[in-house]
Amino acid sequence: MFLAPRADLLEGTQVTLSGPEGRHAVSVVRVKVGEHIDLSDGDGLLVAGRVVEVRNPDELVIEVLERIIDDVVLPRLVVVQAIPKGERGERAVELLTEVGADAIIPWAASRCIAQWKGDRAEKALTKWENTAKAAGKQARRSRLPQVTGVATTGDVVSMIAAASGAIVLHEESTTALTDWNPPIDGEIVVVVGPEGGITSDEVEAFREAGAQIVHMGKSIMRTSTAGAAAVAVLGAVTGRWS
């Protein structure tokens, strides 16, 4: 799947794909005349088409065969991801995008080893955004997940209080995620802690805001994989994967 501006996809019987996406299609994927191709604006609009002309190494013309606007799927799944160290952040974003998270919010938890400040924060956020875009294209998602700026613990408390439901993944919980009865509408917030774990003060603040503290079995998952596993469970039990 390739991305194009919504205005380019809405009208006409043909679409011209150019720039970086056109270059990737022609020079990397080596799309040929006659091949079928999918385009999206990343916000629910999907265009199925057929390549009718390759003009140069970064531009091709596509005949529109079908336009589809995918409905928003509920409940909306928002993952608050404590910032991991190294490349584990991008790994978390990749997995979360593939399993269907609607929003991914980096969280500056107390025990985060990695710190996003100044220019580093901007660069790191751009990496997360680009990772979500690439993973969304690979997964052929018509709606790409929203990646926001860094949230404080106070921000997370506010999100939990406003949500239809919220869970905090914590290995010391006595309640299994599969025992939680999630809402089937609105928004569910999933909080994933850092490598060093969530502090007792953070857990209590989230609990008071309305979150359910849950675990996912006996195995302790990495912060980069726990969120994706939880989203997969919620996708199944809420009917999003039906």
C-alpha positions in Angstrom: 0.0 0.0 0.0 1.1 3.6 -0.7 0.1 6.9 0.8 -1.2 9.9 -1.1 -2.9 13.1 -0.1 -6.7 12.8 0.4 -7.4 15.5 -2.2 -5.6 13.6 -4.8 -7.5 10.4 -4.1 -11.1 11.8 -3.9 -11.8 12.8 -7.5 -11.3 11.6 -11.1 -10.7 8.3 -12.7 -7.0 8.5 -12.4 -4.5 9.2 -9.7 -0.8 10.3 -10.1 1.5 9.0 -7.5 4.8 11.0 -7.3 7.4 12.1 -4.8 8.9 9.7 -2.2 5.9 7.3 -2.5 6.1 7.2 -6.3 9.8 6.7 -6.2 9.4 3.8 -3.8 6.7 2.2 -6.0 8.7 2.6 -9.2 12.4 2.2 -8.2 12.2 0.0 -5.1 9.0 -2.2 -5.4 9.3 -2.0 -9.3 5.6 -1.8 -9.9 4.8 -2.4 -13.6 2.0 -1.3 -15.9 -1.0 -3.6 -15.5 -0.3 -4.4 -11.8 -2.9 -3.7 -9.2 -2.0 -1.2 -6.4 -3.7 0.1 -3.2 -3.5 3.8 -2.1 -4.7 5.4 1.1 -4.7 8.8 2.7 -4.0 7.2 6.1 -7.3 8.5 7.4 -9.8 5.9 6.2 -9.9 6.4 2.5 -8.7 3.4 0.4 -8.3 3.4 -3.4 -7.9 0.2 -5.3 -6.4 0.8 -8.7 -4.3 -0.5 -11.7 -1.1 1.0 -13.0 -1.6 2.4 -16.5 1.6 4.4 -17.0 5.1 4.7 -15.4 6.3 8.1 -16.4 9.8 8.3 -14.8 11.6 6.8 -11.8 9.4 8.6 -9.3 6.0 8.9 -10.9 3.2 6.6 -12.1 -0.4 6.9 -13.1 -3.1 4.7 -11.6 -6.6 4.0 -12.9 -9.1 4.1 -10.1 -11.1 0.9 -9.8 -12.8 1.4 -6.4 -12.9 3.9 -3.6 -13.7 2.7 -0.1 -14.0 4.7 3.1 -13.5 2.5 6.1 -15.6 3.2 9.2 -13.9 4.1 12.5 -13.7 0.9 14.6 -14.7 1.0 18.2 -13.7 0.9 20.9 -10.7 3.1 20.1 -7.5 1.6 21.5 -5.0 4.2 22.9 -1.7 2.8 24.1 0.4 4.9 26.6 3.9 3.5 26.0 6.6 4.2 28.6 9.6 5.3 26.6 12.0 2.3 26.2 15.7 2.5 25.6 17.4 2.1 22.2 15.5 0.7 19.3 12.9 -1.0 21.5 10.7 2.1 21.1 10.4 1.7 17.4 9.9 -2.1 17.9 6.9 -1.3 20.2 5.4 1.1 17.7 5.8 -1.3 14.9 4.0 -4.1 16.8 1.3 -1.8 18.1 0.6 -0.6 14.6 0.4 -4.1 13.2 -2.1 -5.3 15.8 -4.4 -2.3 15.4 -3.6 0.4 18.0 -5.4 3.7 17.1 -3.0 6.0 19.0 0.4 5.6 20.5 1.5 8.0 23.2 5.1 8.1 24.6 5.1 8.4 28.3 7.9 9.8 30.4 7.5 7.4 33.4 9.5 7.9 36.5 11.7 4.9 35.9 12.3 5.4 32.1 15.9 5.0 31.3 15.6 6.9 28.1 14.9 10.6 28.4 13.4 12.7 25.5 14.5 16.3 25.9 15.2 19.1 23.4 16.3 18.1 19.9 16.5 14.4 21.0 12.8 14.5 21.7 11.9 15.8 18.3 14.1 13.3 16.5 12.8 10.4 18.6 9.2 11.4 18.0 9.9 11.6 14.2 11.3 8.0 14.3 8.2 6.8 16.0 6.0 8.6 13.5 7.9 7.2 10.6 7.9 3.7 12.1 4.1 3.8 12.5 3.7 5.0 8.9 5.9 2.2 7.5 4.2 -0.5 9.6 0.8 0.8 8.7 1.6 0.6 5.0 3.0 -2.9 5.5 -0.2 -3.9 7.4 -2.3 -2.2 4.7 -4.1 -0.1 7.3 -6.4 2.5 5.8 -6.2 4.4 9.1 -2.7 5.0 10.5 -2.2 5.3 14.3 -1.8 8.8 15.7 1.6 9.3 17.5 1.5 12.2 19.9 4.1 14.2 21.8 5.5 13.0 25.2 2.9 12.7 28.0 3.5 13.3 31.7 2.0 11.1 34.4 -0.5 13.8 35.0 -1.5 13.7 31.3 -2.0 10.0 31.6 -4.2 10.4 34.6 -6.4 12.8 32.7 -6.6 10.4 29.8 -7.7 7.6 32.0 -10.3 9.7 33.7 -11.8 10.6 30.4 -11.8 7.2 28.8 -14.6 4.6 28.7 -12.2 2.1 30.2 -8.5 1.8 31.1 -6.0 -0.8 32.1 -2.5 -0.7 33.5 -0.3 -3.7 32.8 1.4 -4.8 36.0 2.9 -8.1 36.9 2.0 -7.8 40.5 -1.7 -7.5 39.8 -4.0 -10.3 40.9 -6.5 -9.7 38.1 -5.9 -11.2 34.7 -6.5 -9.1 31.6 -8.9 -11.8 30.3 -11.0 -11.4 33.5 -11.6 -7.7 32.7 -14.8 -6.8 31.0 -13.9 -4.0 28.5 -16.3 -1.5 27.1 -17.3 -2.1 23.5 -17.6 1.6 22.6 -15.7 4.8 23.3 -12.0 4.7 24.1 -9.8 2.2 26.0 -6.5 3.4 27.4 -3.8 0.8 27.8 -0.8 1.8 30.0 2.5 0.0 29.5 5.3 0.6 32.0 9.1 1.0 31.4 11.9 -1.5 31.8 12.2 -0.6 35.5 8.5 -1.0 36.2 5.8 1.3 37.2 6.2 2.9 40.6 3.6 2.4 43.4 2.7 6.1 43.2 2.0 5.9 39.5 -0.1 2.7 40.0 -2.1 4.4 42.7 -2.7 7.5 40.7 -3.9 5.5 37.7 -6.1 3.4 39.9 -7.7 6.4 41.5 -8.4 7.8 38.0 -10.4 4.7 37.2 -7.9 2.2 35.7 -8.0 -1.5 36.3 -4.6 -3.0 37.2 -4.1 -6.3 35.3 -1.6 -8.9 34.4 -1.1 -11.1 31.4 -0.1 -14.4 32.9 3.0 -15.7 34.6 5.5 -14.6 31.9 7.0 -11.1 32.3 7.0 -9.4 28.9 9.3 -6.7 27.7 7.9 -3.2 27.5 8.2 -3.3 23.7 6.0 -6.4 23.4 3.5 -6.2 26.3 1.3 -3.4 24.7 1.0 -5.3 21.5 -0.1 -8.5 23.3 -2.7 -6.5 25.3 -4.1 -4.8 22.2 -4.3 -8.2 20.4 -6.4 -9.6 23.4 -8.6 -6.5 23.4 -9.0 -6.7 19.6 -10.4 -10.2 20.0 -12.7 -9.8 23.0 -14.2 -6.5 22.0 -15.1 -7.7 18.5 -12.7 -5.4 16.6 -11.2 -8.4 15.0 -14.5 -9.9 14.0 
